[in-house]
Amino acid sequence: MPLFPAFIDLSNKRVLVVGGGKVATRKVKSLLKFTRNIRIVAPKIQKELTEIAEREGLELVKRYFRASDLKGVDLVIVAVDNISLQRRIFRICQRRKILCNSVDSPELCNFIFPSLIVRGDISIGISTSGRAPALSKKLRELIEDCLPLDLEEVLEIVSREREKLPKGEKRQAYMKKLVNRLFDGKS
């Protein structure tokens, strides 16, 4: 069964990333589009991730994961190859009702980290429900190539127009026509 896509405001959420390698670095780069409230825990943290953390003011903890690292956390990304550790963290997160994603182990996730397109306030997430991440990535690339370069400008125009009108069916109809007009002739 497919997973329900939900967009979550992470600006005031505490995020924990367990792992310090290439995958953790990639996940942190994606998360930075949505929050700076990220704590990274790993005994070894690669240079690029260390530099990103220092530049962005992220918390770095150079040691092995402890269950106490989950205190006050809202979302966890487990970016380690150690399946036993992934399983342990996931089980604790389940008991504490914390959202957890164990990279490359969909059975140890209660949410999937989608392949993302982010342009300003526009976010598009693509998921295969964890079954084929490479396909999600390819679909993201295909969709990105189809999007107009001035998409953020289009959003600003549509948003300003929407604010001028009262809620209701007339506004919905007008907005639909406006969006269609803005996209006519654009490829």
Secondary structure, 3 states (H helix, E strand, C coil): CCCCCCCCCCCCCCEEEECCCHHHHHHHHHHCCCCCCEEEECCCCCHHHHHHHHHHCCEEECCCCCHHHHCCCCEEEECCCCHHHHHHHHHHHHHHCCEEEECCCHHHCCCCCCEEEEECCEEEEECCCCCCHHHHHHHHHHHHHHCCCCHHHHHHHHHHHHHHCCCCHHHHHHHHHHHHHHHCCCC
